Amino acid sequence: MTTQNKRSPWVRGTFWASIGFYALVAFEFFYMVSPFAAYIYSVYGPGLEALKLTESTGWLIGFFMPHIARETTSLLITWHEAIGGVILTAGLLTFAIGVVQIYRSKLTNKQAVTGGLYRWIRHPQYIALMIASFGMLLLWPRYLVLFGFITVCFAYYMLARMEERICRREFPGYDEYTIRTGMFFPYSVEKYIHRLPFPDGRNVRILTGFALYVFCIFIAFAGARLVHENSINSLYVYETQTDVYLSVGRLDRDSIAALAALAVNNPDVGYALSPYQTEKNRFINYVMPVDLYISEVPMYIPEGVRTAHHSPGRKDQSRYKIIFTLAHFSGESTADGRDILRRAVNKSPLLEVWIDRPNQRILRVLNPPETEFYNGIPVPVF
């Protein structure tokens, strides 16, 4: 992962510790898309449940970009997962190239790798992992994953600095090599960073580094908040004071409102929802074609059907369903209107209504599933 073939056990251990930390946060995405997601998630879930107990920490488990909604009015918001997938793949491929170079050098008993990617960058594998981590962040954009991403980037920087000190002791000519190469970017780019004034003294540098870390966390979270707000505003929704009807696909507000009115005006639906319609309760109601099944939405899923995040536009547009859910907030907090989506941390199922759009009639009214796919564990709400 660096230009040397030798590592001290301490550096090697520190590196894997940083990898393990980020894996604990970001690996959620990988097992969420695995066939065993519901079982593995039950191990990860208690930590998320603990965070949502108070309003001061509950927002950390929230998503700042859509995961359930597949289409929005913003092109970038709609395609962020595809972009993240490309970035993740590019980062992992670059990392693999670096691995090949390192181990090929070991097999030929060379002392240091200074060719290929290492001709321009001293730590191409670390920057590749940072790039891959950013792709992961776009694929699974929790605030908690953002915190892990920033932390791991700083960990890679510190590891790179420690490894370079070892290289300077063990490899003659390493100082000359650092003069013509950059740490994470080509020297033609990094030379402008080198012109910035850096403090002298170990303790001052440590304090400065920590202050920079805190500053980057603050900037990253502030930026994520702005993205979060833009995401909420780009969703296809119809809201009242107590309800948000969220369409996972492109559906205008009037169409969503018409489907909502048809559902709630049905006597059976009104009767089933009436016990929950208190002054405090708020609702997130998902609108989608009948033949679309999403595991993060607590709905009826026929036996043998695999859930997926398919484009709603490719499904039958003549039959729609509304999944009524009760929104959950951190602590004692609540919200009104579109703020329900901004502040809710989870939801629980209440009722599912199937609608024949052309004939304006109710097809089915289904009770909530006896067993939820994620069994109440916090998953995306939009």
N, C-alpha and C positions, 0 to 999 in steps of 0.2 A: 504494500500500500504506500510505500515510500520509496526513496531511491536506494535504500540500503537493503541488504539481505539479512542482516543480523538485527535482532531486537532484544532489548533486555526483557526479562520476564515481567517486570513491573509495567513497562510500557505496553507489552502485549496484553497484560491483564486489564489495564486501564482502558485499552481500546475495546475489548470485548465487554467490559462493564458498560461503556457508553452505548454499544450496539444493543445490549440487553435492555437498557433503559428505554431507548426509543422503540424497541420491539414491543415492550410492554404497553406502550401507548398506541403505536401505529399498526401493530399486527392485527388489531381489531378488524381492519378492512379485509385482510386475507381470510380470516375465518368467517367473516360475515358472508362471503361469497362461496364458502365451502358447503358441501352437503351436510356437514356436521355442525353448522353454525349455531343452531339452537342449543346444542349440548355444550359446546366450548364456551359460548357466550354466557352460560350460566355460571361459569367460573369468573369471568371478567365482570359480570354484572353487579355484584355486591359493591365494588368500588365506585361504580357510577351511581348506585343507589345512595351510597353514603354522601357523595358530593351534592346530590340534589336535595338533601335535607334542609339546607339553609339557602336563602336567596343570595348570600354573598359568594357561595361556591357553585350553586346550581347552574349558573350560566356557562360554566366551564364545559359541561357535557353537551351543550347545544351545538348545532351546526350553523355556520355562517354562510353557507351556500346550499342550494337545494340538493336533496338526494331522492326524495320521493317524487317530487314534481319533475317531469321529464321535459317539459316545454315551458318557456317563459317568454316575456316580451323582450328580454335581453339576449342577444346572440351569444355573448361571452358567457353569461351565466348558464345558458342552456347547454353549451358545449364544454363546460369546465372539466367534466369528467373525462371526455375524450382527449382533451388537451393534456390533462394530468396523466393519462395512460401513455401518451406519446413521450412525455417528459420522463416518466418512470422507466420506460423501456430504454430510452436513450441513455439514462444514467446507469442502468444495470449493464448495458452493453459496453459502455466505456469502462466501467469497473472490471468487467470480464477481460477486456483487452489488457488492462493493467495487470491483472492476475497472471495472464499468459506471459507477459513480459517478465514479471518477477520470477516465476517458477522456471521459465526457460533459462534465465540467468543463473538460478541456483543449480540447475542440472549441468550447466557448462562451467560451474565453479567461478563465475565472475564475481567481483567484489561489489559492484554497484551498477545500477541500471541508469544510464544517462541518455539512452536513445529512444526512438519511438515517441510515445506521449511524453516521456520524461525529458525529451530534448527541449521542450518549451516550458513544462510545468514540473515542479519538484514533487507534487503530491496529487497526481491526476486521479488516483482512486478515492481520495477523500472528497475532492470536489465532485466526483461522479456520484458518490453516496449522498452528498448534499443535494445534487440535482434530482436523484431518485427520490429522496425524502420530500422534496418540494412537489414532485409529481404525486406522491402518496398523499400529501396534504390536500391537493386538488381533488383527489379521488374520495377522500374521507375527511371532509373539512370541519372537524370538531375544533373548538378552541383548545381543548386538551392536546390534540395532535399538533396544533400550531406551537404551543408551549414546548412540546417535545422536539419539534423541528429546530427552533431557535437554540435550545439547549444543546442538541447534538452538534449543530454547526460550530458552536463555541468549543465543544469537547474535541472536535476534529482539529480545530485550530491549535488548541493547547497540545494535543498529541503530536501534531506536525512540528511544533516548536521544540518539544522534548526530543523527538527523533532527530531533528537537525543538530541538536547539541551532541548527540551520540555520533552522528555521521562526521561531524567536524573532528572528533577525537579519533575515529577509527579509519577514516578514508582520506588519504592525502589528496589534495586538489579539490576537496569538496567546497572550500570557500570560493575558489575560482568558479566552480560550477554554479554557485548561488548568485554570483554577480550577473550571469547572463541568462538566468531563468527566474521565473516568478514562482511564488509558493503555490498559488491556486489558479492564477491566470498568467498568460504570457507576460514577460517582463515589459513589453511595450505598453501594457495596460497598468501593471502594478508600479511602474516607476513613478507615477503621479501620487500613489499612496505613500511611497517612501519619502516624498518631500514634505509630508505632514510632520509637525513637531510631536515627538513622543517623549514622555517624561523619563527621567533617569531614576535609577534606584528600584530595587526589586519590590519593596512594599508599595511604592507609589504606582508601579506598573500593575500590581495586583489589584489595587483599589480602582485604578483607571479601567482595567479590564472588567471588573465587576460592575462599575458604573455604566460602562458601555453595554454590558449584557442586559442590565435592567432597562436601559434606554431602548435597546432593540426590542425587548419584550413589550415595552409600552407602545412603541411605534407599530409593531406588528399587530398588537391587539386593537389599537385604535384604527388601523387600516382594515382589520377584519370586521370591526363594528360598522364601518362605512360600507363594506361589501355586504354585510348582513342586511343593512337597511335597504341597499339597492336590490338585494335578492328578494326581500319581502315585498317591495314595491313592484317587482317585475312579475310576481305570480298572478295567475288567473284566479281571482277570488270574487266572491260576493259575501259581504259581511253585514251583520246586524250588531247590536250591542253585545249580545250573548253568544252569537254563533259566527264562525268563519267557515264558509263553504269553499274548499280548495279543490280546484280542478287540476289533476296531474298532467293534463294536456291542454292544447289550445282550445279554449272555449270562452266566448265573451261573457261579460257580466250578466247581461239580460238572459242569456241561455241558462246560465247557472242558477239565476234567481227563479226562472220558470220551473226548472227541475226541483228546486228546493220547495217552492210553493206547492207543487203537485204532491210532493212527498208528505210534508207536514200537515197538509189539509186532509189527508186520508185519515179516517176515524181510527183505524187500527194503529197507524203510526203515531198519531197524537196521543192515543191512550197509552202506548208503550213508553213514550218519552215523558209523559206528564210527571211521573214521580221524581225525575231528575231536574225538572225545570224550576229550580229554586233561585233565590236572589243571588246566591254566591256562585253557582255552577256556570261554567263556560264550556263551549263545545267546538271541536274541530271536526268537520264533516267532509269526507273525501269523496270527490266526484270523478268517476272514470267509467269507461266502457265495461259492460258486464263480463266480457271474456278476458279482462286484464286482472292478474292476481299478483299482488305485491306483499311480500312477507312482512315488511315494516308496518303495514296497515292491518289491524286485526279484523280480518274478514273471513267469510266462508271460502274455503279452498277445497274443491272436489278431490277425492282420493286419486292419487296418481298424477295430479297436475303439479308441475314445477313452477314455483313463483319466479318472476323475472321483471326487469325494468324495461320492458319493451315500449316502443313509441306508441302512445295512445292513438295517434292518427292512423295507424295501420290496423286498428281494431274496428269491429262493427259499430258504427256511429248511431244505429237506430235503437240500440238498447243500452241504457246507462244504469249505474247503480250509485247509491249514496251510502257510505258507511258512516253512521253517526257515532262519534266517540266523545267521551268526557275528557276535557283537558286537565292535566295536572301541572301544578306550579310548585316552585320551591317554597318551603315554609308555609306561611299563611298568605302569600301574595296572590293576586288575581289580576285580571286585565279585561279590557273591553275592546270590541271591534277587532281590527287587524293586529292590535297589540297582543292579542291572544297568541298569535303565531310567534311574535317576538319574544314572549316570556314563558311560554309553556315548555316543559321539559319532558313530558310524556303524555300518553293518552290511554284510555281503556275503552273497549267496545261497548256499545249500547244496542245498536240495531242496524240492520242492512236492508235497504229498499231497492228493488229492481224496477226500472221504469221503461215503458214502451214509449219512446219519444214521439214517433209519428202519430200514434193514436192517443197520446196523452192519458195513459192509464198505468196503474200499478200492476206489475206482473207478480212480484213476490215480496213478502215481508219476512225476513229471517232474523231469528234471535242470534245474539252474539255467539261465536264459537265457544264450545266448552273448554277448549284448551287453546290458548293463544300461541302463535309460533314462537314468540320470544318471552312469553309468560310474564308480561309486565315489566321487563327489563328496559331501561331507557334507550330508545332508538330514535332516529330522526322524526320530527313532527311535520317537516315540509320538504 
